[in-house]
Amino acid sequence: MMRKILLLILTSTFLGLLGGSSYFYLRDRFGFVNPFEAIEGLAIATIFSVVDVPGTEGININLKYKRLERLGTLRKEALAYVEKFGGAVPSYVKEYVKGTAVLTGPSSKYFEQPIPLKIRLKGVMKYHYEGKKWSMRVKVRRGKSLWGMRSFSLSDPQRRAMFLYWLLNKAFQMEGGIGLNTDLVKVKINGESLGMYSIEEIPSKFLIERNKRREGVILRFDQEHLKEGFDLFSGTDQDEAFIRARVEVVNSKVENVSAQIARAVGLLTGFQRGDLSAKEVFNLNILARWIALNDVFYGWHGFSWPNMRFYYDPILGKIEPIIWDAYDENKVAPRRGRVLRIDDSYNDPTSAFLSKIFQDEGFVEKYMGQLYKMSEPSYLDEILKYYSEEMKYYIWRLKSDYPLYSTDKDIKMLYDNQEYIRSTYLKKDKRLSLESSRECRFEVQNLGPLPIILRQAGDRAEIKVFLSSRRFGKNVFCADESKAQDGLLKLSYTIVGKSEKVYSENLKIKRN
């Protein structure tokens, strides 16, 4: 009897140690918040290796042998070029080859014949060409479309932040913005399974109609000046190329095209050159939601100007952003210096695009109001609840190919980012200082990362002076020494976007 008890104790201890070590391994290696999520993921992958997740679409791309071989050759040349010269892959590797496709899943019943298309490799960096899952761009030919798209990209879900990019697009649509049609599909090429791919539509009139907008021009900045001798990671090179970039029209086949193109290109070019302000060019409400939402979702990658796409609203006569390329395609990870665009370490006061946006007081007020709203946990709660059913099937499809991917980890990252924004940026801290300069003997400076409205300086009557954040625009005010009392200058201010709360500071006047 004692031997059985001892054996039971030893077995329980062994299993406990095994389970504990497995938990820490899963937590440290894959980031699992809950170890049972790993068990669930493995179960999902096992089940859906036999049958598809309900509603799963699939595409079997068929290419002639020489055309498939051509893609393989171009891929090898892209990798060899980067290995030798570094930086981005050469543009010549993005050559289309023709083929056909047969669908599987719910949509297959609408297509009795193979669908003509052409396909090429896509991506700037080498990781798009490595491994089994190459990134690809597909165009459907002969006036046909697939899943409401005539052109779309296929990427490893890891290049699209697994499920975060899908959720970001849904959230932006919830905010009245233009979100992309993005999902997961099973991909085969000539019968060889490549697993689940992220599918993402290329902006077109179908995107505009789906988002309940009047057909209008879609714009981007051309990247011609990024090709030769360009440092991808140099802010100076980025700004110089931005200033030289032309505004391009992505879709030219729209009603009243000449008038629309002239108006749309004129607006964006005027903003680029500094001739027009943000409020003259953009729909500020949508622009503020776009930037604040991406801040909360860690979508900083989409704010590099080559990654931006815009829609011209012919009714309002204003431009609004489209969610596009929001995430670093190599790895999604918290970067504390890249959380808020208003305090982004990548953007100094001379930053070509964002500095122009954040010098507009009307925009800053709308942005800060959205940031206060979107950084609350209840905001994310509402999004996750609203899309919970769609999200369930999306995650099942994802885990059928990536069983050890932790959804909980990414969701926790979003909540942690909200908390970081609230505690680091939106809390009260010391923001003002009093210095002397050539222009002003007593210069009130806003040292904080957030813009403020200075309401009072000394015993002066109430004032209203906008002081921008430390990175953008005007952030100083010339104070009157005679308004000080007992060597102290009393200042009161509100943080932009939260005007009901008044803060006060007494700054000591230093006399030389």
C-alpha positions in Angstrom: 0.0 0.0 0.0 2.8 2.4 1.0 4.6 1.6 -2.3 1.4 2.6 -4.3 1.1 5.8 -2.3 4.7 6.6 -2.8 4.4 5.9 -6.5 1.4 8.1 -6.7 3.2 11.0 -5.0 6.2 10.6 -7.3 4.0 10.5 -10.4 2.1 13.6 -9.3 5.3 15.4 -8.5 6.7 14.5 -11.9 3.6 15.6 -13.8 3.4 18.8 -11.7 7.0 19.6 -12.6 6.4 18.7 -16.2 3.3 20.9 -16.3 5.0 23.8 -14.6 8.1 23.7 -16.9 5.8 23.4 -19.9 3.8 26.4 -18.7 7.0 28.5 -18.3 8.3 27.3 -21.7 5.0 28.2 -23.4 4.9 31.6 -21.6 8.5 32.5 -22.4 8.8 31.0 -25.9 5.4 31.8 -27.3 4.1 34.4 -24.9 1.0 32.5 -23.7 -0.9 34.3 -21.0 -3.0 31.2 -20.4 -1.2 27.8 -21.0 -4.6 26.2 -21.8 -4.7 28.4 -24.9 -1.8 26.2 -26.3 -3.8 23.0 -25.7 -6.8 24.6 -27.4 -4.6 25.7 -30.4 -3.2 22.2 -30.8 -6.7 20.7 -30.6 -8.0 23.2 -33.3 -5.1 22.4 -35.6 -5.8 18.7 -35.2 -9.5 19.0 -35.9 -9.2 21.4 -38.8 -6.4 19.4 -40.5 -9.2 16.9 -41.3 -12.1 19.4 -42.1 -12.0 23.1 -42.9 -13.1 25.7 -40.4 -16.7 26.7 -41.4 -16.7 29.4 -44.0 -13.1 29.0 -45.1 -12.3 30.1 -48.6 -9.6 28.6 -50.7 -7.8 29.3 -53.9 -5.8 26.9 -56.1 -3.5 28.9 -58.4 -2.4 27.0 -61.5 0.7 28.1 -63.4 2.5 26.5 -66.3 5.8 25.0 -65.3 7.9 27.7 -67.0 5.9 30.5 -65.3 6.2 28.9 -61.9 9.9 28.4 -62.6 10.2 32.1 -63.6 8.7 33.2 -60.2 11.2 30.9 -58.4 14.1 32.4 -60.4 13.0 36.0 -59.6 12.7 35.1 -55.9 16.3 33.8 -55.9 17.5 36.9 -57.6 15.8 39.1 -55.1 17.4 37.3 -52.2 20.8 37.3 -53.9 20.6 41.0 -54.6 19.8 41.9 -50.9 22.5 39.5 -49.7 25.1 41.4 -51.9 23.9 45.0 -51.7 21.6 45.1 -48.6 18.4 47.2 -48.3 15.4 46.7 -50.5 14.8 44.2 -53.3 15.1 45.5 -56.9 11.8 46.4 -58.6 12.5 44.2 -61.7 11.7 41.0 -59.7 8.1 42.1 -59.4 7.2 40.7 -62.9 3.7 39.3 -63.5 3.1 35.8 -64.9 -0.3 34.6 -66.2 -2.2 31.7 -64.7 -5.7 30.6 -63.6 -7.4 29.8 -60.3 -10.0 27.4 -59.0 -11.8 28.3 -55.8 -12.7 26.0 -52.9 -15.1 26.9 -50.1 -18.4 28.8 -50.1 -17.6 31.0 -53.1 -16.7 28.1 -55.4 -20.3 27.6 -56.5 -20.3 30.9 -58.3 -17.4 30.0 -60.6 -17.9 27.0 -63.0 -14.8 27.8 -65.0 -11.2 28.5 -64.0 -10.6 32.3 -63.3 -7.9 34.0 -65.4 -5.4 36.0 -63.4 -1.8 37.1 -63.2 0.5 36.9 -60.2 3.8 38.4 -59.1 6.1 38.5 -56.0 5.6 41.5 -53.7 7.4 43.2 -50.8 10.3 45.5 -50.3 12.3 43.5 -47.7 13.8 40.1 -48.1 11.6 38.3 -45.5 8.8 38.5 -48.1 10.8 36.1 -50.3 12.1 33.7 -47.6 10.7 30.3 -46.6 7.7 28.6 -48.1 5.2 31.5 -47.9 6.3 34.1 -50.4 4.3 37.3 -50.5 2.3 37.7 -53.8 0.2 40.2 -55.6 -2.7 38.9 -57.7 -4.7 40.7 -60.4 -7.9 39.1 -61.8 -8.1 39.4 -65.6 -10.9 39.9 -68.2 -13.0 42.1 -66.0 -13.7 39.5 -63.4 -13.4 39.7 -59.6 -12.8 37.3 -56.6 -14.5 38.0 -53.3 -15.4 41.5 -54.4 -11.8 42.3 -55.4 -10.0 42.6 -58.7 -6.6 43.0 -57.2 -5.3 41.7 -53.8 -2.2 40.6 -52.0 -1.5 37.3 -50.4 0.9 37.3 -47.4 2.0 35.1 -44.6 -0.3 36.1 -41.7 2.9 37.0 -39.7 3.4 39.9 -42.2 0.0 41.2 -41.3 0.3 41.0 -37.5 -1.7 37.7 -37.4 -5.1 38.9 -36.3 -4.4 42.5 -35.2 -4.5 43.9 -38.8 -7.9 42.3 -39.3 -9.2 43.8 -36.0 -7.7 47.2 -36.8 -9.6 47.4 -40.1 -12.8 46.3 -38.4 -12.3 49.0 -35.7 -11.7 51.7 -38.2 -14.9 50.8 -40.1 -16.7 51.0 -36.7 -15.4 54.5 -36.4 -16.7 55.4 -39.9 -13.4 55.1 -41.7 -12.4 53.1 -44.7 -11.3 49.7 -43.7 -9.9 47.0 -46.1 -11.4 43.7 -47.0 -8.9 41.4 -45.2 -9.3 37.7 -44.3 -7.6 34.3 -44.3 -7.7 31.9 -47.2 -6.1 28.5 -47.9 -3.7 28.8 -50.8 -2.4 26.1 -53.2 -0.1 26.6 -56.1 -0.2 23.8 -58.7 -1.8 21.5 -56.0 0.9 22.1 -53.4 -0.6 23.4 -50.2 1.0 26.6 -48.7 -1.4 26.8 -45.8 -3.3 29.9 -44.6 -2.5 33.2 -46.2 -3.7 36.7 -45.2 -5.6 38.2 -48.2 -5.8 42.0 -48.4 -7.6 44.0 -51.1 -5.8 46.7 -53.1 -7.7 50.0 -52.9 -10.2 50.3 -55.8 -13.8 51.4 -56.4 -15.0 48.1 -54.8 -13.4 49.2 -51.5 -15.0 52.6 -51.7 -18.5 51.2 -52.5 -18.2 48.6 -49.7 -17.4 51.4 -47.2 -20.5 53.3 -48.4 -18.7 56.2 -50.1 -19.3 58.0 -53.3 -16.9 56.8 -56.0 -13.8 59.0 -55.8 -10.1 59.2 -56.5 -7.6 57.1 -54.5 -4.2 58.7 -54.0 -0.7 57.9 -52.9 2.7 59.5 -53.1 4.9 57.9 -55.7 8.1 56.2 -54.5 10.4 57.0 -57.5 12.9 58.8 -55.3 13.2 55.9 -52.9 14.8 53.5 -55.4 18.4 54.7 -55.8 20.7 55.1 -52.8 17.8 55.4 -50.3 18.3 54.5 -46.7 15.1 52.9 -45.6 15.8 53.8 -41.9 16.9 57.4 -42.4 14.3 60.0 -41.4 16.3 62.6 -43.5 16.2 60.5 -46.6 12.5 59.8 -46.0 11.7 63.6 -45.8 13.8 64.5 -48.8 12.1 61.9 -50.9 8.7 63.0 -49.6 9.3 66.6 -50.7 10.2 65.4 -54.2 7.4 62.8 -54.5 4.6 63.2 -56.9 1.0 62.6 -55.9 -0.3 59.6 -57.9 -3.9 58.5 -58.7 -4.4 54.8 -58.1 -7.8 54.5 -59.8 -8.3 56.8 -62.8 -11.6 55.2 -64.0 -14.1 57.3 -62.0 -16.9 59.6 -63.0 -15.9 63.2 -63.8 -12.3 61.9 -63.6 -10.5 65.0 -64.8 -12.2 67.4 -62.4 -11.7 65.0 -59.5 -8.1 64.3 -60.2 -7.3 68.0 -60.5 -9.0 68.8 -57.3 -7.7 65.8 -55.3 -4.1 66.0 -56.5 -4.1 69.8 -56.0 -5.2 69.4 -52.4 -2.6 66.8 -51.4 0.2 68.5 -53.3 -0.7 71.9 -51.7 -0.5 70.2 -48.3 2.8 68.5 -49.2 4.4 71.9 -50.2 3.0 73.7 -47.2 0.6 75.9 -49.2 -2.5 74.4 -47.6 -3.2 73.6 -43.9 -4.5 70.2 -42.7 -8.0 71.6 -42.2 -8.1 72.9 -45.7 -7.2 69.4 -47.1 -8.4 66.6 -44.8 -11.5 65.5 -43.1 -10.2 66.2 -39.7 -12.6 64.0 -37.8 -11.6 60.9 -39.8 -8.0 61.9 -39.8 -8.0 62.2 -36.0 -9.7 58.8 -35.5 -7.2 57.2 -37.9 -4.1 58.4 -36.1 -5.5 57.8 -32.5 -6.7 54.3 -33.4 -3.4 53.3 -34.9 -1.6 54.7 -31.8 -3.7 52.4 -29.6 -3.2 49.4 -31.9 0.5 49.9 -32.3 0.0 50.6 -36.0 3.0 53.0 -36.4 4.3 51.4 -39.6 1.4 52.9 -41.7 2.6 56.5 -40.9 5.6 56.3 -43.1 4.4 58.4 -46.0 5.2 55.7 -48.7 2.7 53.4 -46.9 -0.1 55.9 -46.9 -3.2 55.7 -49.1 -6.0 58.4 -49.3 -9.5 58.8 -50.7 -10.9 62.0 -52.1 -14.5 62.5 -51.1 -16.2 64.3 -54.0 -19.1 65.4 -51.8 -17.2 67.0 -49.0 -14.3 68.0 -51.2 -11.9 66.7 -48.6 -9.3 63.9 -48.4 -9.4 61.0 -45.8 -7.0 58.2 -45.0 -7.4 54.5 -45.8 -6.0 51.9 -43.4 -2.9 50.5 -45.2 0.3 48.6 -44.2 -0.1 49.5 -40.6 2.2 47.0 -39.0 5.9 46.2 -39.2 5.9 43.2 -41.5 8.7 41.4 -39.7 7.6 41.5 -36.0 4.9 43.2 -34.0 6.4 44.2 -30.7 5.9 47.2 -28.3 8.2 50.1 -29.1 7.8 52.6 -26.3 9.4 55.4 -28.4 6.8 54.8 -31.2 3.5 54.7 -29.3 2.1 58.1 -30.0 2.5 60.1 -33.3 2.5 63.3 -31.3 5.6 62.1 -29.4 7.1 59.7 -31.9 10.9 59.3 -31.6 11.0 58.7 -35.3 9.6 62.2 -36.0 11.5 65.3 -35.0 10.1 68.8 -35.5 11.2 68.8 -39.1 9.3 65.6 -40.0 7.8 66.2 -43.4 4.3 64.8 -43.0 3.3 64.5 -39.4 4.7 67.9 -38.3 2.4 69.6 -40.8 -0.6 67.7 -39.4 0.2 68.4 -35.7 0.7 72.1 -36.3 -3.0 72.4 -37.0 -4.7 73.3 -33.7 -8.1 72.1 -34.8 -6.8 68.7 -35.7 -4.8 68.4 -32.4 -7.9 69.0 -30.4 -9.9 66.3 -32.2 -7.0 63.9 -32.1 -6.6 64.3 -28.3 -10.3 63.9 -27.7 -10.1 60.6 -29.7 -7.0 59.5 -27.8 -8.7 60.0 -24.4 -11.7 57.9 -25.6 -9.8 55.1 -27.3 -7.3 54.6 -24.6 -10.0 53.5 -22.1 -10.3 49.7 -21.6 -14.1 49.9 -22.2 -13.4 51.1 -25.8 -11.5 47.9 -26.6 -14.0 45.8 -24.7 -16.7 47.1 -27.0 -14.8 46.3 -30.2 -14.0 42.8 -29.1 -17.6 42.2 -28.0 -19.0 43.5 -31.3 -16.8 41.4 -33.5 -16.6 38.3 -31.2 -18.4 35.9 -33.5 -16.4 36.9 -36.6 -13.2 36.9 -34.5 -13.8 33.3 -33.3 -13.8 31.8 -36.8 -10.9 34.0 -37.9 -8.8 32.8 -35.0 -9.8 29.2 -35.6 -8.6 29.5 -39.2 -5.4 31.2 -38.0 -4.7 28.5 -35.4 -5.3 25.7 -37.8 -2.0 26.8 -39.3 -0.4 28.4 -36.3 -1.5 26.3 -33.3 0.9 27.9 -30.9 0.0 31.5 -31.8 -1.3 33.3 -28.7 -4.3 35.5 -29.3 -4.5 36.4 -25.6 -1.0 37.8 -25.8 -1.8 40.2 -28.6 -5.1 41.3 -26.9 -3.2 41.8 -23.7 -0.6 43.9 -25.6 -3.4 46.2 -26.7 -4.8 46.7 -23.2 -1.2 47.2 -21.9 -0.7 49.9 -24.6 -3.9 51.6 -23.5 -2.7 51.6 -19.9 0.8 52.9 -21.0 -0.8 55.8 -22.9 -3.0 56.7 -19.9 -0.3 56.4 -17.3 2.7 57.9 -19.2 1.0 60.6 -21.4 -2.4 61.4 -20.2 -1.7 61.8 -16.4 -0.8 65.1 -14.8 2.9 65.8 -14.5 5.2 68.8 -14.6 4.9 70.3 -18.1 5.9 73.9 -17.8 9.2 75.7 -17.3 10.3 79.3 -17.3 13.4 80.2 -19.3 15.0 83.2 -20.9 15.8 83.7 -24.5 17.0 86.3 -27.0 13.4 87.0 -28.0 11.8 86.8 -24.6 13.2 87.4 -21.0 10.6 85.2 -19.4 9.6 82.4 -21.8 7.0 79.8 -20.7 7.9 76.5 -22.3 5.7 73.4 -22.7 8.1 70.5 -21.9 5.4 67.9 -22.0 4.6 65.5 -24.8 1.0 66.7 -25.0 -0.3 70.1 -26.3 -1.9 72.5 -23.8 -4.1 75.6 -23.7 -2.5 78.2 -21.5 -5.4 79.9 -19.7 -3.7 82.3 -17.3 -0.3 83.8 -16.8 0.1 85.8 -13.6 -2.8 88.1 -12.7 -3.6 88.8 -16.3 -7.2 88.3 -17.4 -8.0 84.9 -18.8 -6.1 84.1 -22.0 -6.2 81.3 -24.5 -2.8 80.4 -26.0 -2.1 77.1 -27.7 1.2 75.5 -26.8 2.0 72.4 -28.9 3.8 69.3 -27.7 7.6 69.4 -27.4 8.1 67.9 -30.8 5.8 70.0 -33.0 5.1 73.6 -33.7 5.0 76.6 -31.3 5.5 75.6 -27.7 6.6 78.8 -26.0 4.8 81.9 -24.6 6.4 85.2 -23.7 5.3 86.1 -20.2 5.0 89.6 -18.6 7.3 89.9 -15.6 5.1 92.6 -14.1 2.3 90.0 -13.7 4.3 88.0 -11.2 3.7 88.1 -7.4 6.4 87.5 -4.8 8.8 86.3 -7.5 6.4 83.6 -8.7 4.4 83.5 -11.9 1.2 81.6 -11.5 0.1 79.7 -14.6 -3.0 77.7 -15.3 -3.7 75.5 -18.3 -5.8 72.7 -19.7 -4.6 69.7 -21.7 -6.0 69.8 -25.2 -8.9 67.3 -25.5 -9.7 67.5 -21.8 -10.7 71.1 -21.3 -12.8 70.5 -18.1 -9.7 69.9 -16.0 -7.6 73.0 -15.1 -4.0 72.5 -13.8 -1.9 75.1 -12.1 1.8 75.6 -11.6 3.8 78.4 -9.9 7.1 79.0 -11.6 9.9 81.0 -9.9 11.2 83.9 -11.8 15.0 83.8 -12.1 16.6 87.3 -12.3 20.1 87.6 -13.7 
